[in-house]
């Protein structure tokens, strides 16, 4: 069976800036594939290319067998898009918004009404369907945004940072909705800079940074790239000079890498249990006032740190 999406050597340049740099990956049918990377990594530009909103500078992709360069209408009929920005009308109700978007997908009459009712049920907003969107919370608007992308039963759903800036309850509902859609057979391309979302949702993950896809695989495959290393996260007093402390830790036995994130140190070590005590002693002697310590086994954050030399939050 051919993948639902095959991207081959995608490049997008804006003048002297290369926003997407030789990106290739595929998405299998029924899979959740996440593009994980910091803000500005090229995630949204990649989505825009694949949804035919931007022409690639070079490269191509096949979606459901259709080329993004040579058959844009075939691609658009095969995909649903949940953009990062809310693409809805505040003065209309959820019902009116969805009817409007459904008609743009050539849905009409009983078929349109049935699909609108189904997606409203799916996002848990049937009882608020006749309320204007201006009365909705940001999280509720994002759920209607998802519903609009589902109306025409796409083969592949693009979800671009769908949980940014929303409350925890709405975020939880969106993540659960993604899982339910996938259980029903939906293939999903999900972009995020939240490591925990990629870990919870994804069958496979592509790590993207500065326009380049620097790693791809299952979580188990990716964490193998950092071997058996653990990470120790040490939260210190906000007034501590972590730059000076970091320089003292470079080359310290048991520490292979040190990064600073606000008032926290993250240290990569082959064995946190064995090296924790001497590391704490050394950090304290260097002048740090330790507030808390967390030991984390290899995860996607560790992989990103290992590949780029900086934390995913940077």
CORSUL-V538450 format. One record per residue. N is the residue number from 0. RES is the residue in one small letter. SS is DSSP state (h for helix, s for strand, l for the rest). PHI is phi in radians with two decimals (none if undefined). OMEGA is omega in radians with two decimals (* if undefined). Layout:
BEGIN
[[N:RES:SS:PHI:OMEGA] [N:RES:SS:PHI:OMEGA]]
END
This chain:
BEGIN
[[0:x:l:none:3.14] [1:x:l:-1.29:3.06] [2:x:l:-1.06:3.09] [3:x:l:-1.24:3.10] [4:x:s:-2.40:3.04] [5:x:s:-2.31:3.11] [6:x:s:-1.76:-3.04] [7:x:s:-2.27:3.01] [8:x:s:0.90:3.12] [9:x:s:-1.27:3.09] [10:x:s:-2.32:3.02] [11:x:s:-2.39:3.13] [12:x:s:-1.99:3.00] [13:x:s:-2.06:-3.03] [14:x:l:1.10:3.13] [15:x:l:-1.53:-3.13] [16:x:s:-1.67:3.03] [17:x:s:-1.73:-3.07] [18:x:s:-1.42:3.07] [19:x:s:-2.25:-2.91] [20:x:s:-2.17:3.02] [21:x:s:1.06:-3.07] [22:x:s:-1.60:3.10] [23:x:s:-2.32:3.03] [24:x:s:-2.91:3.05] [25:x:s:-2.30:3.07] [26:x:s:-2.21:-3.13] [27:x:l:-1.45:3.11] [28:x:l:-1.08:3.12] [29:x:l:1.37:-3.07] [30:x:l:-1.88:2.89] [31:x:s:-1.74:3.12] [32:x:s:-1.98:-3.12] [33:x:s:-1.86:2.91] [34:x:s:-1.70:-3.07] [35:x:s:-1.93:3.11] [36:x:l:-3.09:-3.12] [37:x:l:-1.22:3.05] [38:x:l:-1.02:-3.13] [39:x:l:1.48:-3.08] [40:x:l:-1.37:-3.11] [41:x:l:2.00:-3.08] [42:x:h:-1.14:-3.10] [43:x:h:-1.16:3.10] [44:x:h:-1.10:3.09] [45:x:h:-1.08:3.09] [46:x:h:-1.05:-3.12] [47:x:h:-1.11:3.09] [48:x:h:-1.17:-3.07] [49:x:h:-1.17:3.13] [50:x:l:-1.60:3.07] [51:x:l:1.21:3.06] [52:x:l:-1.39:3.07] [53:x:l:-2.20:3.03] [54:x:l:-1.44:3.08] [55:x:l:-1.22:3.02] [56:x:l:-1.16:3.01] [57:x:s:-2.75:-3.09] [58:x:s:1.58:-3.12] [59:x:s:-2.70:3.05] [60:x:s:-2.58:3.03] [61:x:s:-1.88:3.08] [62:x:s:-2.18:-3.06] [63:x:l:0.95:3.11] [64:x:l:1.53:-3.08] [65:x:s:-1.84:3.13] [66:x:s:-1.35:3.09] [67:x:l:-1.21:3.13] [68:x:l:-1.64:-2.99] [69:x:l:-1.92:-3.12] [70:x:l:-2.56:-3.07] [71:x:h:-1.11:-3.13] [72:x:h:-1.18:3.08] [73:x:h:-1.08:3.09] [74:x:h:-1.12:-3.05] [75:x:h:-1.12:3.09] [76:x:h:-1.28:-3.07] [77:x:h:-1.61:-3.02] [78:x:s:-2.06:2.91] [79:x:s:-2.04:-3.08] [80:x:s:-2.21:2.97] [81:x:s:-1.97:-3.03] [82:x:l:-1.29:3.13] [83:x:l:-1.14:3.10] [84:x:l:-1.58:3.12] [85:x:l:-1.19:-3.12] [86:x:l:-1.89:-3.07] [87:x:l:-2.41:-3.13] [88:x:l:-1.90:-3.05] [89:x:l:-1.09:-3.08] [90:x:l:-1.45:3.08] [91:x:l:-1.77:3.05] [92:x:s:-1.35:3.06] [93:x:h:-1.05:3.13] [94:x:h:-1.06:-3.12] [95:x:h:-1.18:3.08] [96:x:h:-1.04:-3.08] [97:x:h:-1.22:3.06] [98:x:h:-1.10:3.12] [99:x:h:-1.07:-3.12] [100:x:h:-1.17:3.10] [101:x:h:-1.10:3.12] [102:x:h:-1.16:3.06] [103:x:h:-1.15:3.07] [104:x:l:-1.61:3.12] [105:x:l:1.17:3.02] [106:x:l:-1.63:-3.12] [107:x:l:-2.59:3.00] [108:x:h:1.01:-3.08] [109:x:h:-1.04:3.14] [110:x:h:-1.09:3.12] [111:x:h:-1.10:-3.11] [112:x:h:-1.08:3.13] [113:x:h:-1.13:-3.13] [114:x:h:-1.18:3.11] [115:x:h:-1.08:3.13] [116:x:h:-1.10:-3.11] [117:x:h:-1.16:-3.09] [118:x:h:-1.28:3.06] [119:x:h:-1.10:3.07] [120:x:h:-1.12:-3.10] [121:x:h:-1.10:-3.12] [122:x:l:-1.67:3.05] [123:x:l:1.28:-3.09] [124:x:l:-2.19:3.14] [125:x:h:-1.01:-3.08] [126:x:h:-1.25:3.13] [127:x:h:-1.84:-3.00] [128:x:l:-1.06:-3.07] [129:x:l:-1.72:3.06] [130:x:l:-1.57:3.10] [131:x:s:-1.18:-3.08] [132:x:h:-1.13:3.12] [133:x:h:-1.10:3.12] [134:x:h:-1.61:-3.09] [135:x:l:-1.51:2.96] [136:x:l:-1.31:3.11] [137:x:h:-1.05:3.13] [138:x:h:-1.15:3.12] [139:x:h:-1.15:3.10] [140:x:h:-1.08:3.13] [141:x:h:-1.14:3.10] [142:x:h:-1.18:3.06] [143:x:h:-1.17:3.06] [144:x:h:-1.00:3.10] [145:x:h:-1.14:-3.12] [146:x:h:-1.03:-3.14] [147:x:h:-1.08:3.13] [148:x:h:-1.32:-3.08] [149:x:h:-1.76:-2.96] [150:x:l:-0.96:-3.04] [151:x:l:-1.65:3.12] [152:x:l:0.91:-3.09] [153:x:l:-1.20:3.06] [154:x:l:-1.30:-3.07] [155:x:s:-2.42:-3.13] [156:x:s:-1.93:3.04] [157:x:s:-1.69:3.11] [158:x:s:-2.16:-3.04] [159:x:s:-1.78:3.12] [160:x:l:0.86:-3.00] [161:x:l:-1.27:-3.08] [162:x:l:-1.94:-3.11] [163:x:l:-1.18:2.99] [164:x:l:1.28:-3.14] [165:x:l:-2.10:-3.09] [166:x:l:-1.29:-3.08] [167:x:h:-1.01:-3.12] [168:x:h:-1.14:3.12] [169:x:h:-1.15:3.10] [170:x:h:-1.06:3.13] [171:x:h:-1.08:-3.14] [172:x:h:-1.14:3.13] [173:x:h:-1.14:3.13] [174:x:h:-1.10:3.10] [175:x:h:-1.15:3.09] [176:x:h:-1.11:3.10] [177:x:h:-1.02:3.14] [178:x:h:-1.11:-3.13] [179:x:h:-1.13:3.11] [180:x:h:-1.06:-3.14] [181:x:h:-1.16:3.10] [182:x:h:-1.09:3.10] [183:x:l:-1.48:3.06] [184:x:l:1.84:-3.11] [185:x:l:-1.27:2.99] [186:x:s:-1.52:-3.01] [187:x:s:-2.36:2.93] [188:x:s:-1.82:-3.00] [189:x:s:-2.08:3.09] [190:x:s:-1.85:-3.12] [191:x:s:-2.82:2.93] [192:x:l:-1.95:3.08] [193:x:l:-1.68:-3.10] [194:x:h:-0.98:-3.06] [195:x:h:-1.15:3.09] [196:x:h:-1.19:3.12] [197:x:h:-1.06:-3.13] [198:x:h:-1.18:-3.09] [199:x:h:-1.30:-2.94] [200:x:h:-1.65:-2.73] [201:x:l:-1.51:2.87] [202:x:l:-1.37:3.05] [203:x:s:-2.44:-3.09] [204:x:s:-2.28:2.94] [205:x:s:-1.92:3.12] [206:x:s:-1.63:-3.07] [207:x:s:-2.08:-3.14] [208:x:s:-2.66:3.14] [209:x:l:0.91:3.06] [210:x:l:1.45:-3.10] [211:x:s:-1.87:3.02] [212:x:s:-1.49:-2.96] [213:x:s:-1.66:3.08] [214:x:s:-2.85:-3.14] [215:x:s:-2.66:3.12] [216:x:s:2.75:3.00] [217:x:l:-1.24:3.12] [218:x:h:-1.06:3.12] [219:x:h:-1.12:3.14] [220:x:h:-1.14:-3.12] [221:x:h:-1.23:-3.12] [222:x:h:-1.19:3.05] [223:x:h:-1.10:-3.13] [224:x:h:-1.17:3.10] [225:x:h:-1.82:3.09] [226:x:l:1.09:-3.11] [227:x:l:-1.73:-3.08] [228:x:l:-1.15:2.99] [229:x:s:-1.88:2.99] [230:x:s:-2.17:3.09] [231:x:s:-1.98:3.13] [232:x:s:-1.85:-3.08] [233:x:s:-1.99:3.10] [234:x:s:-1.55:-3.08] [235:x:s:-2.07:3.08] [236:x:l:-1.14:-3.09] [237:x:l:-1.00:-3.11] [238:x:l:-1.54:-3.12] [239:x:l:-1.19:3.09] [240:x:l:-1.53:-3.06] [241:x:h:-1.28:3.11] [242:x:h:-1.09:3.12] [243:x:h:-1.16:3.14] [244:x:h:-1.16:3.13] [245:x:h:-1.07:-3.13] [246:x:h:-1.10:3.11] [247:x:h:-1.27:-3.12] [248:x:h:-1.43:-3.13] [249:x:l:-1.08:3.13] [250:x:l:1.48:3.10] [251:x:l:-1.16:-3.08] [252:x:l:-0.98:3.12] [253:x:l:1.55:3.14] [254:x:l:-2.01:-3.13] [255:x:l:-1.66:3.13] [256:x:s:-2.79:3.09] [257:x:s:-2.29:3.03] [258:x:s:-2.31:-3.14] [259:x:s:-2.03:3.07] [260:x:s:-2.32:-3.05] [261:x:l:0.96:-3.12] [262:x:l:-1.84:3.13] [263:x:s:-2.36:3.02] [264:x:s:-1.84:3.00] [265:x:s:-2.06:-3.10] [266:x:s:-2.02:3.06] [267:x:s:-1.67:-3.08] [268:x:s:-2.47:-3.13] [269:x:l:-1.24:-3.08] [270:x:l:-2.70:-3.07] [271:x:h:-1.06:-3.09] [272:x:h:-1.09:-3.09] [273:x:h:-1.31:-2.99] [274:x:h:-1.74:-3.03] [275:x:h:-1.04:-3.06] [276:x:h:-1.07:3.13] [277:x:h:-1.15:3.10] [278:x:h:-1.14:3.14] [279:x:h:-1.07:3.12] [280:x:h:-1.04:-3.10] [281:x:h:-1.17:3.14] [282:x:h:-1.12:3.12] [283:x:h:-1.15:3.12] [284:x:h:-1.12:3.12] [285:x:l:-1.36:3.04] [286:x:l:1.89:-3.13] [287:x:l:-1.38:3.02] [288:x:l:-1.80:-2.97] [289:x:s:-1.33:3.11] [290:x:s:-1.70:3.13] [291:x:s:-2.78:3.14] [292:x:s:-2.34:3.12] [293:x:s:-2.30:3.07] [294:x:s:-1.81:-3.09] [295:x:s:-2.16:3.05] [296:x:l:-1.24:-3.08] [297:x:l:-0.90:3.09] [298:x:l:-2.50:-3.08] [299:x:h:-1.16:3.07] [300:x:h:-1.10:3.12] [301:x:h:-1.11:3.13] [302:x:h:-1.07:3.14] [303:x:h:-1.06:3.12] [304:x:h:-1.07:-3.14] [305:x:h:-1.12:-3.05] [306:x:h:-1.42:-3.01] [307:x:h:-1.98:-3.09] [308:x:l:1.40:3.10] [309:x:l:-2.58:-3.12] [310:x:l:-1.27:-3.14] [311:x:l:-1.08:-3.10] [312:x:l:-1.33:-3.07] [313:x:l:-1.08:*]]
END
